[in-house]
Amino acid sequence: MGTQELKNLRIVIITGLSGSGKSTVSRALEDMGFFCVDNLPIALMPKLFELRTASLGEHSKIALVMDLREKDFIKTYPEVFSRLREEGFQLEILFLEASDEVLVRRFSETRRTHPLADRGGLLEGLRQEREMLASLRSMATMVIDTSTYNVHQLQGAIRELFGQRLRGHRMTLTFLSFGYSHGIPQEADVVIDVRFLPNPYFMEDLKALPGTDPRIRDYLFRFEETRDFIARLQSLLEYLLPLHEREGKAYLTVAVGCTGGKHRSVVIAEKLVSIFAGRFPVRRRHRDLEDPS
C-alpha cells in the first residue's frame, strides 16, 4: 500500500474483558460504516491488510474484535501489532472493561460461559483475564469502563467518539463528572478534585437541584475561589492537552469529582466543555447526576 492508502485506512482493535460489551461496540461501528470482523485469528491480521485500499473503499474503516477466544492472541499480538505499525499502519486500540460485580451479573443473565471459567470458576477466570490483558490495556488508545452503561448508552458513546474523529483531526476530549462516594471512574486519564469548592448541598433552596441548573452554576461562580480555580485549571489543561496529543492519544478523559457527583463536579465539567469545545472534539458525561440504571 502507498502512503496515501495507509493514511485513508482506519483500523480499530476492539478488545477487553469478556462480557464488557465488545459485540455491542462492533455492531455500533458496523452501523457507522466500519468493516467488522469478530474473532479474527491474529495470524491472519497482516494478510487482511494486504488487500488494496481500492477493494475496501476510498476511506476504509476496519474494526476487529480480538480477545482471549483466539488461543494465540496473547502471545502473538505484541509482535503482530509492532510489525504493522512499522509498516505504517496506525492502530487504534479500544479496550473495554467493567467491574467484577457487573460482569458476573451479565454472565448470569446471558448464561454464557467465560473462556477461562474452567480454571476455577467465573471470578477466578475474570481475575486471570485481567492479569493476562494488563499489558494490552496499557497500550490502549482508549479505555472504557462499561459498568454503568446499558446497551443503548454504550452505542451512543461509540457513535459520539468515532463519529467525530477523522484521521489527522484533534484528540477527542471527554469531561466526566463523578462523585467520590461512588468511586473514581476507571476510564479517567486526568482526575480533578473539586471538593474544596463551596457546596450547594448545604443550601436548602439549592440542595435538590442538579448541577446543570443555572442556579447552581451562579451560586458557585459567585465565589472568587471558583473563578480563580477555573482560570488556573484552564491554564493547566492548555499546557497538558497538547502534550497528551503529541504522545498519540486519540481520546482523553478528564474526570472532575466532588462528594456526590451532582453539583460542583457537574458545574466545573460543563464549564470545561464550554471552554474547550471550539478547540477539540468534546463530549460530556455526568456519571452520578442520576442514579445509574
Buried (B, 14 or more C-beta within 10 A) or exposed (E): BEEEBBBBBBBBBBBBBBBBBBBBBBBBBEEBEBBBBBEBEBEEBEEBBEEEBEEBEEEBBBBBBBBBEBEEBBEBBEEBBEEBEEEEBBBBBBBBBBBBEBBBEBBEEEEEEBBBBEEEEBEBBBBBBBEEBEEBBEBBBBBBBBBBBEEEBBBBBBBBBBEBBEBEEBBBBBBBBBBBEBEEBBBBBBBBEBEEBBBBBEBEEBEEBEBBBEEBBEBBEEEEEBEEBBEEBBEEBEEBBEEBBEEEBBBBBBBBBBBBBBBBBBBBBBBBBEBBBEEBBBBBBBBBBEEEE
